Every structure is written in C-alpha cells, then in structure tokens.
Amino acid sequence: MTDLPARAIETTPEHPWPVRHLSAKIAEYVHKMPGVWVEGQVVQLNKRAGMAFLTLRDVDADVSLSVSAQPRVLGELTEGAHVVVHATPTFWSKRGTLQLQADEFRAVGLGELLARIEHLRRVLAAEGLFDADRKVALPFLPGVVGLVCGRDSKAEHDVVVNARARWPQVLFEIREVAVQGVRAVAEVSAAVAELDADPRVEVIVVARGGGSVEDLLPFSNESLVRAVAACRTPVVVAIGHETDAPLLDLVADYRASTPTDAAKRIVPDVGEERTRVTQARTRVRAAITQLLRGEAERLAAVRSRPVLARPENLIEGYELEVARLRADARRSVADTLRAGAADVERLAAQVRALSPAATLERGYAVVQRVADGAVVRSSDEVAAHDRVLVRVASGRFEAEVVEPATPRATT
C-alpha cells in the first residue's frame, strides 16, 4: 500500500486507514493519557489466572468500564462496594476495547457518603424542590394506583394486600424493578416516568422494605430525586422504616413510614367510609327532624294567636270604623243639602220678589208696540191708532191706542 495519510483528517475514500492502523493510533493516544482517579461501584468481580477483573459502574447512569488489577490491590473489596480507583487507561488494539489497569482502590466510607447526601440535600432545598407549596394533594379514591417496588418483594405484598383490604375495587399498575444496587436508580426512574405518562394512573407509590444505609443510597440519588420532582402525578414514597430518611422522602408529595402506611394513605377504608356515611345520614336526619319540629311548633304558636283563631276580629274594628264614617258622611251630606235647600228657597224668594212677574201680579202690565216690540214707557212713545201688546200676570192681549194721554208731571 502507498504511504498512509499522517492524520485522520487527511484520510479520504481513496486513501483510508486500515483498521490496524486506526487501532494503533487509538492505542498510542490512550497510552499518552495519565493515570486518573475514577469513582464508581464494583460489579461482576472475578479472579482468575492471578488477575482480578471487574466492572466499574457509574453510580448515577448506566455506564461502565472494565477494570483489571492485581488481587492484592483489591484487598477486602466485594461486589457492590462504592470505591475510588486510581487507574491507567489501556486500549487493546486487537480487540478494540478500552480497559482500566488499576493500581489502587479506596472504599468510599459511609460517613463520606452521608456527607455527600447532606450536601445534596442543601443544594436541592435551596432550589425549592422540598418546598411544601410544591406538594400535590393525593386523590381521595384513585381508580388506578401505580406501584414501583422490588421483584416479589414484601413491600409489594404489603401495599397491594392492605390497599385491597381497605378498598377491594382499587386497581394497580405494578412495575417490578431493582430497588438496590447499581441498576436501581435507572430502573426506578424509568418506572416512575412510565407510570407518570399513563393517564389512567392517579397516584404513584414507590415502596421498598427496610435495609442498610448502603442499600437505601439509590433513593438519595440526585437524578432519581429530580425525576420524582418532575412528576405531574402525586407520588407517595415508602422507603425503609420510620427512622430511615432518604432524600426521596423530602421531594415526594407524601412520605409514608412503611409500605403498609402507604396503602392506608392512598385509598380510604370502605368500612370506615360506610360508617361515616351512616353517621352523616343520621346527623342529617336528626337535623331535618329537629328543623321540622321547630317549624311545626312555630306554626302552632302562630295559629293559636287570636287573630288567626278568629280572623274576622282583624276586620271587625275596621268594619265599625267604615260604618261610622259612612254615617258621618251621610249626616254631613244631608246637612249640606238641607242648608243648600234653605239657601235656594231664600234666593228663590228674593228672585220672585224682584221678578217682573211679581209686579204684574200686583196689577201692573207691560205694554209693547206691536210694530217693533219696543216696551212703551211713556205715552209720548205711542200715537193714536197704534197697535200695542199688553202683557199682564196671567196672559197678554192686543189693544189699539185711542188717544195717548198727556203724561203727568211728577214731583
């Protein structure tokens, strides 16, 4: 083969690197890396042919690396131990695998782990993840309960059996996962997220029985705590016993002391609810009976009043008053009419006295000329042979003037 490109960026489809060359380049690059301190958990520990081989898994994510070491370097370490390892990366060209060659192991002590958890607790508390106003109220009677627990665990039995003893119709969506060890964080987080995405699930219970502080460490893991904090569905946590306090307890919407306590919290007791309903019905019935009795007594008291015993009493007084007013009105009208009649009679007498008819009745007459109807007031107003109309008290007649008389002077 012709000369190979010196750098990877110079390779082309016409001038590629052979696999052996790339593997050698990677090995060369990795060989330049210095030793590094790595933290993780020991799994799959095997000793053979005078060497120890193990897998070092990340405590938070599903990531692992192969490690080899002299057995004497391991000391008393066992699977599941939380360690800090000083190792040198090595790339095996033929197999194309990366491996760490460890020369020192240090176990992470319980005190240091607890100190880390306390520091994480303060950080999360400062972010407000543990605040009471973030807590969501649990439903009174969920139709479906999501349960995250260990495989064939007593915690599952305690939750399911006690919940169904309280409310037989409750349904469960159960996710059995690892609740300790290196897979616990990933599996519990995935199960919680799956149940939170199910619209039928109204509350999620994360349950585990008691255990050592090391066994409960996954439930203080930051990624799991944040996964529960992000849930829209209310979460009930029942991890360990009364004295255990992983960080998951602080972020959950309700912290149960035991799985049995969680079962009592997520569903009501059907017997107790029936008793409450019976008591409530009794109280309501008694209240209604007392109300009706009181109203009946008040109605009887109202009916016993004289005005209702003899309702006509209420109007008799008004009837008498109306009769009196009517009599007064009649008397007043009669008096007014009598006075008016007397006035009319008096005025009529005055009119009659002043009337021309009265004068005529005394023997006087009214003379009018027939020609023009003018009243004759003097003899000078008529001439001989004039026709006149004479009006007397009881009629009238015509006459002819024979000769007007000479009017007499008056003194």
Order of alpha helices (4+ residues) and beta strands (2+ residues): alpha-beta-beta-beta-alpha-beta-beta-alpha-beta-alpha-beta-alpha-beta-alpha-beta-alpha-beta-alpha-alpha-alpha-alpha-alpha-beta-beta-beta
